[in-house]
Amino acid sequence: MRLHIYEHCPFCTRARLAFGLKDVPVDLSVILEGDAETPIRMIGKKAVPILEKDDGSFMGESLDIVRFVDHLGTPLFDGPADPALDAWIDDAWKPGLKLFIPRFTKGDFAEMATPDAREAYRAREERAFGDLDALMADTPALLAQMQPKLDALAPLLEGRSAIGISDIKLWPVLRSLSIVKGLTFPAPVRAYAEDLSVRGKVPLLFDQAM
Ligand SMILES: N[C@@H](CCC(=O)N[C@@H](CS)C(=O)NCC(=O)O)C(=O)O
């Protein structure tokens, strides 16, 4: 099987994490930003992740892919969602985007391997979020908004070992936030993020924090 992704994409990260946690081998293939033809040929629209199955068929939608890989063995993610974690994600998603999206446009990701691809991504995000330089300039206010949310997540993750569908949604948000310099991950949040990175075989982004 082959998973077509952008490396920065939190939805792609859900699928990558599921494959890693399930220990199901999958080849990764990065689509260049600006290449609409490849995803449209596969699923009829420009969106990733896309799973290319061994029978040559394609599947889009991150949570459909997660469900598919989960059911290849004993399901891990079929249990009830964690309402507290889901509420945290809902609360943190929008301010989080404002912090990590402008940084993604400057990051070291294979889908931006050419200047044209990077510009295609920057232009796509600018259409969605407006002036990205203005968002970067707003960093102090956005950090002040996000830090208490990360602090409030700590007690929810303290000693958490069970893995379910809420973790598949939460961890990619934390991975995305790990590119943001100036945010402090409280110890239990950092430990959770590192643990799932190892178990899920997806790197965090602390090494390119900006
Ligand atoms: N509901 C979709 C959302 C996927 C999504 O929005 N992916 C983004 C990348 S992070 C995308 O492909 N955007 C369209 C584009 O590249 O133009 C899913 O969960 O798979």
PDBQT file of the ligand as one rigid body, heavy atoms in Angstrom, charges set to zero:
ROOT
HETATM    1  N1  LIG A 301     -11.433  15.996   5.347  1.00  0.00    +0.000 N 
HETATM    2  C1  LIG A 301     -10.149  15.756   4.747  1.00  0.00    +0.000 C 
HETATM    3  C2  LIG A 301      -9.331  17.027   4.786  1.00  0.00    +0.000 C 
HETATM    4  C3  LIG A 301      -7.994  16.866   4.086  1.00  0.00    +0.000 C 
HETATM    5  C4  LIG A 301      -7.338  18.208   3.802  1.00  0.00    +0.000 C 
HETATM    6  O1  LIG A 301      -7.924  19.280   4.007  1.00  0.00    +0.000 OA
HETATM    7  N2  LIG A 301      -6.117  18.129   3.320  1.00  0.00    +0.000 N 
HETATM    8  C5  LIG A 301      -5.440  19.350   2.873  1.00  0.00    +0.000 C 
HETATM    9  C6  LIG A 301      -3.967  19.295   3.184  1.00  0.00    +0.000 C 
HETATM   10  S1  LIG A 301      -3.642  19.540   4.919  1.00  0.00    +0.000 SA
HETATM   11  C7  LIG A 301      -5.594  19.446   1.386  1.00  0.00    +0.000 C 
HETATM   12  O2  LIG A 301      -5.432  18.466   0.694  1.00  0.00    +0.000 OA
HETATM   13  N3  LIG A 301      -5.950  20.635   0.898  1.00  0.00    +0.000 N 
HETATM   14  C8  LIG A 301      -6.231  20.842  -0.496  1.00  0.00    +0.000 C 
HETATM   15  C9  LIG A 301      -5.118  21.319  -1.347  1.00  0.00    +0.000 C 
HETATM   16  O3  LIG A 301      -3.991  20.841  -1.267  1.00  0.00    +0.000 OA
HETATM   17  O4  LIG A 301      -5.404  22.167  -2.183  1.00  0.00    +0.000 OA
HETATM   18  C10 LIG A 301      -9.466  14.615   5.455  1.00  0.00    +0.000 C 
HETATM   19  O5  LIG A 301      -9.661  14.488   6.682  1.00  0.00    +0.000 OA
HETATM   20  O6  LIG A 301      -8.753  13.851   4.809  1.00  0.00    +0.000 OA
ENDROOT
TORSDOF 0
